[in-house]
Amino acid sequence: MRVAALLAVGAIAACAPPSRRLTPRVVEDPIVLPRRMASLSAGGFVAHYEPTDARRGDALLGFRYAFTDRLEWVDLLSLRYALLDDRPVGGGPARPMSLAVRAGVTGMGYSSSIGFIVLPVASVEGLKHIADRWALQLSLNWSAQWVQRHTFASPSYTPVVGYSAGSASSLVLRGAVTRQLAERVAVGASASVIQTAGCFTPTCAWVSRGAVAGLTVSVRPWHWVTLAAGPYVGVRYLPDGPLAPPANPTAPVVIPLRQVEWVGLEATLAFYW
């Protein structure tokens, strides 16, 4: 349903011509799309985990539409707003850096056992353009799962040490650097640290921690399309000692595995109009 909705909204947005174009240089992209510009992206990843020898992959769709040079609609149910812009495309004074905030939800659903399910998200992102070849990014993202009714079932862990429970939340601190190599080719490196908590707010005890690092090559052969791909590695581990479910602290959870590492490949194809 979400995929169909994204495609439908993308088709509607295509009827409105953009006021500007992106340059061929990925490093010059603003923190929010230019006014009346839309973007539809399709991506995916595959990963191999050790020591479980598990494999995981998924495909994702993304949508962005800029109402103004500061306000952007993201994935149907959230908004991103640029508080500062270090290279304003619509005129006005340039700030020392770009700064944007996002709030909304990434999905909603219903289950007969736990009722309504909501996946809220909030983030703050900073971007700094340096000369005409470098861009530095730093972001903090909070995402969570809220359920209407909690059960006394014990939380569980997947074969890749992913946490599964009625309510959970994650904090992700990510840094990235992009270097323009040629007129239409850029290379980037990123690193993230991740902490997951066993409740809706990140203030309760953590249930897993991890880190991910990757490299990306981006190519923009035309102003309306960008292809990005590259490898990444990661690690996730659990705290020492037994974990208890948030709703019933007297029932410890048995954890057969406490750490996994993985290597993977990811790719994204984005269209702009």
Stockholm file with secondary structure:
# STOCKHOLM 1.0

chainA/1-273         MRVAALLAVGAIAACAPPSRRLTPRVVEDPIVLPRRMASLSAGGFVAHYEPTDARRGDALLGFRYAFTDRLEWVDLLSLRYALLDDRPVGGGPARPMSLAVRAGVTGMGYSSSIGFIVLPVASVEGLKHIADRWALQLSLNWSAQWVQRHTFASPSYTPVVGYSAGSASSLVLRGAVTRQLAERVAVGASASVIQTAGCFTPTCAWVSRGAVAGLTVSVRPWHWVTLAAGPYVGVRYLPDGPLAPPANPTAPVVIPLRQVEWVGLEATLAFYW
#=GR chainA/1-273 SS CHHHHHHHHHHHHTTSCCSCCCCSCGGGCCSSCCTTCEEEEEEEEEEEEETTCCEEEEEEEEEEEESSSSEEEETTTEEEEEEECSSCTTSSCCCSSEEEEEEEEEEEEEETTTEEEEEEEEEEEEEEEETTTEEEEEEEEEEEEEESSCCCCCCEECTTCCEECSSEEEEEEEEEEEEEEETTEEEEEEEEEEEEESSSSTTSCEEEEEEEEEEEEEEEEETTEEEEEEEEEEEEECCSSCBCCTTCTTSCBCCSCCEEEEEEEEEEEEEEC
#=GC SS_cons         CHHHHHHHHHHHHTTSCCSCCCCSCGGGCCSSCCTTCEEEEEEEEEEEEETTCCEEEEEEEEEEEESSSSEEEETTTEEEEEEECSSCTTSSCCCSSEEEEEEEEEEEEEETTTEEEEEEEEEEEEEEEETTTEEEEEEEEEEEEEESSCCCCCCEECTTCCEECSSEEEEEEEEEEEEEEETTEEEEEEEEEEEEESSSSTTSCEEEEEEEEEEEEEEEEETTEEEEEEEEEEEEECCSSCBCCTTCTTSCBCCSCCEEEEEEEEEEEEEEC
//
